[in-house]
Amino acid sequence: EIAECPGRIEFEILEVEDLSQLNVTNEILVESPAACAMKCYETANCTLAAYKPSQNDESTAVCLLTNDSAVCLSQKESVPQHKTDVSPLIISCLKCTKCNYTISAVTELTKIHQPQIVEPALSIGQCAEICSKHSCTISQYDHKSNLCSLTSVKGQAECPLEIPVVVNSDEAVLLECVRCLA
C-alpha cells in the first residue's frame, strides 16, 4: 500500500561520508533531497533514504531507498528541502505535512518589499500554513528573524520547478504556489 502525503515531506538530514552500510532496495534519479524524501515516503517499508548529489553539476542526483530503520534525532530540525554540493546525505525521520509549496532562494527580484501581512513563524511549514490561512499565494520566510511575510500577488499560473536550496541559513526563502489542506 502506498502512503500518500497531500503536502510536503519534512525530514532530518545527516551528512555522511560512507553509504556502504545501508541496505539499499532501490536507486532512482531525483532532482533534490526533497524529491528523494517523498519517494521514500511513498515506498512501502522505506523510512530512511540516502541522497548522493551529482558530481558533475547535473540536475539529477541519486536517491537510494533502503529498508533500514529510521533515525530521528530529537534536537535536529526537520527541513522541507536541502542543498548539498559534495557530501551524501541520510534522509530520515520523514513527516508528512499538510501544505504544498515551492521553495526558492529569495533574490532582489523576487523579494517581497511591501508585504501585506507579517507574522512570526517558527518554520517554513508554519509560514506556509499562515499564508494559506490568509489566502496568500506567495510568502517569504526569514529563518534568522523567524518572520513570515505574505503577499497575494495575482497572476501566478506557473509554479517554478524546485531545485535544491538551503533552507535554514541566513538567507530568506520564497514560498510560492502555497496550498494547504484544511
C-alpha positions as CSV (number, residue, x, y, z in Angstrom):
1,E,0.0,0.0,0.0
2,I,1.4,3.4,-1.0
3,A,1.4,6.2,1.6
4,E,0.4,9.4,0.0
5,C,1.1,12.8,1.5
6,P,-1.1,15.7,0.4
7,G,1.6,18.2,1.4
8,R,5.4,18.2,1.6
9,I,7.5,15.8,3.5
10,E,9.7,17.3,6.2
11,F,12.8,15.3,7.0
12,E,16.0,15.3,9.1
13,I,19.4,15.2,7.4
14,L,22.7,13.8,8.4
15,E,25.7,14.4,6.3
16,V,27.7,11.2,5.9
17,E,30.8,10.0,4.1
18,D,30.0,6.4,3.7
19,L,26.9,4.8,2.4
20,S,28.2,1.2,2.2
21,Q,26.4,0.1,5.4
22,L,22.9,0.8,4.0
23,N,20.5,-2.0,2.9
24,V,19.7,-0.4,-0.4
25,T,16.5,-1.7,-2.0
26,N,16.3,0.7,-5.0
27,E,18.1,3.5,-6.7
28,I,16.3,6.3,-8.5
29,L,17.2,9.6,-10.1
30,V,15.8,12.7,-8.4
31,E,16.2,16.5,-8.6
32,S,16.6,17.2,-4.9
33,P,16.7,15.9,-1.4
34,A,13.0,16.7,-1.0
35,A,12.1,14.6,-4.0
36,C,14.2,11.7,-2.5
37,A,12.3,12.1,0.8
38,M,9.0,12.0,-1.0
39,K,10.0,8.9,-3.0
40,C,11.0,7.1,0.3
41,Y,7.7,8.1,2.0
42,E,5.7,6.7,-0.9
43,T,7.7,3.4,-0.9
44,A,6.5,0.6,1.4
45,N,8.9,-0.1,4.3
46,C,11.1,2.9,3.4
47,T,11.9,5.1,6.4
48,L,15.4,6.1,5.5
49,A,17.0,7.1,2.2
50,A,20.3,8.4,1.1
51,Y,20.9,11.2,-1.4
52,K,24.0,11.4,-3.4
53,P,24.5,14.8,-5.1
54,S,25.5,14.7,-8.8
55,Q,29.2,15.1,-9.1
56,N,29.2,17.0,-12.4
57,D,26.7,19.7,-11.9
58,E,23.9,17.8,-13.5
59,S,20.4,18.4,-12.4
60,T,19.8,14.8,-11.3
61,A,21.2,13.2,-8.2
62,V,20.8,9.6,-7.0
63,C,18.3,8.6,-4.3
64,L,19.0,5.3,-2.5
65,L,15.9,3.9,-0.9
66,T,16.7,1.5,1.9
67,N,14.9,-0.8,4.3
68,D,17.0,0.5,7.2
69,S,15.3,1.8,10.4
70,A,14.5,5.5,10.7
71,V,16.9,7.7,12.6
72,C,15.3,10.6,14.5
73,L,17.4,12.9,16.5
74,S,15.1,14.9,18.7
75,Q,17.2,18.0,18.7
76,K,17.5,18.2,15.0
77,E,15.3,20.4,13.0
78,S,13.2,19.0,10.2
79,V,13.5,20.6,6.8
80,P,11.4,20.5,3.7
81,Q,14.4,20.8,1.4
82,H,18.2,20.9,1.5
83,K,21.1,21.5,-0.7
84,T,24.4,19.7,-0.6
85,D,27.3,20.0,-3.0
86,V,29.5,17.1,-2.1
87,S,28.5,15.1,0.9
88,P,25.9,12.4,0.6
89,L,23.0,12.8,3.0
90,I,21.0,10.4,5.0
91,I,17.4,11.5,4.9
92,S,15.2,10.1,7.6
93,C,12.5,10.8,10.2
94,L,10.0,11.7,7.5
95,K,6.9,13.6,8.4
96,C,4.0,14.3,6.2
97,T,2.7,17.9,6.4
98,K,-0.5,19.4,5.1
99,C,0.9,22.1,2.9
100,N,2.3,22.1,-0.5
101,Y,4.6,24.9,-1.9
102,T,7.6,25.5,-4.0
103,I,10.7,26.8,-2.3
104,S,13.3,29.1,-3.9
105,A,16.0,31.4,-2.6
106,V,14.9,35.0,-2.4
107,T,16.6,37.3,-4.9
108,E,16.4,41.1,-5.2
109,L,13.9,40.5,-8.0
110,T,11.6,38.2,-6.0
111,K,11.9,39.7,-2.6
112,I,8.7,40.9,-1.0
113,H,9.3,44.5,-0.3
114,Q,5.9,45.5,0.9
115,P,4.2,42.6,2.5
116,Q,0.5,42.8,3.3
117,I,0.9,40.9,6.5
118,V,4.0,39.9,8.6
119,E,3.6,37.3,11.2
120,P,6.1,35.4,13.4
121,A,6.6,31.7,12.3
122,L,9.0,29.1,13.6
123,S,9.4,27.2,10.4
124,I,8.9,27.2,6.7
125,G,5.9,24.8,7.1
126,Q,4.3,27.1,9.6
127,C,4.8,30.1,7.3
128,A,3.0,28.2,4.6
129,E,0.1,27.5,6.9
130,I,-0.1,31.2,7.9
131,C,0.0,32.1,4.2
132,S,-2.8,29.6,3.4
133,K,-4.9,30.9,6.3
134,H,-4.8,34.4,4.8
135,S,-5.3,33.0,1.2
136,C,-2.0,34.3,0.1
137,T,-0.1,32.7,-2.7
138,I,3.4,33.8,-2.1
139,S,5.2,34.2,1.2
140,Q,8.7,34.8,2.3
141,Y,10.3,33.1,5.3
142,D,13.2,34.5,7.1
143,H,14.9,31.9,9.3
144,K,17.0,34.5,11.1
145,S,14.2,36.7,12.3
146,N,11.5,33.9,12.2
147,L,9.2,36.2,10.3
148,C,6.7,35.2,7.6
149,S,5.9,38.0,5.1
150,L,2.7,37.5,3.0
151,T,1.5,38.8,-0.3
152,S,-1.2,37.8,-2.7
153,V,0.4,38.6,-6.0
154,K,-2.1,37.6,-8.6
155,G,-1.4,36.1,-12.0
156,Q,0.9,33.3,-10.9
157,A,0.0,30.5,-13.2
158,E,3.2,28.5,-13.3
159,C,4.8,27.0,-10.3
160,P,8.5,27.1,-10.7
161,L,10.4,23.8,-10.8
162,E,12.1,23.4,-7.5
163,I,15.9,22.9,-7.2
164,P,17.9,22.2,-4.1
165,V,18.1,25.1,-1.8
166,V,19.5,25.6,1.7
167,V,16.5,26.4,3.9
168,N,17.8,27.1,7.4
169,S,20.5,29.6,6.6
170,D,20.6,33.3,7.0
171,E,19.1,33.8,3.5
172,A,15.3,34.2,3.3
173,V,13.4,31.7,1.1
174,L,10.4,32.3,-1.1
175,L,7.3,30.0,-0.9
176,E,5.2,30.0,-4.0
177,C,2.0,28.2,-5.0
178,V,1.1,27.6,-1.4
179,R,-1.8,25.2,-0.9
180,C,-2.7,23.6,2.4
181,L,-5.3,21.1,3.3
182,A,-7.7,22.4,6.0
